[in-house]
């Protein structure tokens, strides 16, 4: 087992959100988590998978509104 388990506070810090957001993900079962007694931990791999699945790639490069001078 080489996967690190992160607390809700650590996940919130990685995502740049408050602790309420990871707690909501857990409550809605939208992210994998492990209960250790009364503590909830999220594997780093689950967090990476969550971020990867929700990363939006651009459709195409933006074109400049201005044409190059001839």
C-alpha positions as CSV (number, residue, x, y, z in Angstrom):
1,X,0.0,0.0,0.0
2,X,1.9,3.0,-1.3
3,X,-1.1,5.3,-1.5
4,X,-1.2,8.2,1.1
5,X,-4.5,8.9,2.7
6,X,-5.4,12.5,3.1
7,X,-7.7,14.2,5.7
8,X,-10.6,16.3,4.6
9,X,-8.6,19.4,5.5
10,X,-5.7,18.3,3.3
11,X,-8.0,17.6,0.4
12,X,-9.6,21.0,0.8
13,X,-6.2,22.6,0.7
14,X,-5.2,20.7,-2.5
15,X,-8.4,21.7,-4.2
16,X,-8.2,25.2,-2.9
17,X,-11.7,25.1,-1.3
18,X,-13.2,25.1,2.1
19,X,-13.6,21.8,4.0
20,X,-17.3,21.9,3.2
21,X,-16.7,20.9,-0.4
22,X,-14.8,17.6,0.2
23,X,-17.3,16.8,2.9
24,X,-20.1,17.2,0.4
25,X,-18.3,15.0,-2.1
26,X,-18.1,12.3,0.6
27,X,-21.7,12.7,1.7
28,X,-22.9,12.4,-2.0
29,X,-20.5,9.4,-2.6
30,X,-18.9,11.3,-5.5
31,X,-15.3,10.4,-4.3
32,X,-13.8,7.2,-2.9
33,X,-13.1,7.4,0.8
34,X,-12.1,5.2,3.7
35,X,-13.5,5.4,7.3
36,X,-10.9,4.8,10.0
37,X,-13.0,4.8,13.2
38,X,-14.7,8.2,13.1
39,X,-12.1,9.7,10.8
40,X,-12.6,9.9,7.0
41,X,-9.6,9.7,4.7
42,X,-9.4,10.0,1.0
43,X,-6.6,8.2,-1.0
44,X,-4.4,10.4,-3.1
45,X,-5.2,8.2,-6.1
46,X,-8.9,8.8,-5.7
47,X,-8.3,12.6,-5.5
48,X,-6.1,12.5,-8.6
49,X,-8.7,10.5,-10.4
50,X,-11.4,12.9,-9.4
51,X,-9.4,15.9,-10.6
52,X,-8.5,14.1,-13.9
53,X,-12.1,13.1,-14.6
54,X,-13.3,16.7,-14.2
55,X,-10.5,18.4,-16.1
56,X,-11.9,20.1,-19.2
57,X,-9.6,20.4,-22.2
58,X,-10.1,23.3,-24.7
59,X,-11.9,22.5,-27.9
60,X,-9.4,24.2,-30.1
61,X,-6.8,26.9,-29.9
62,X,-8.1,30.4,-29.9
63,X,-7.6,32.3,-33.1
64,X,-6.6,35.9,-33.1
65,X,-9.3,38.3,-34.2
66,X,-6.6,40.1,-36.1
67,X,-4.9,38.8,-39.3
68,X,-1.2,38.9,-39.7
69,X,0.1,41.8,-41.8
70,X,1.2,40.9,-45.3
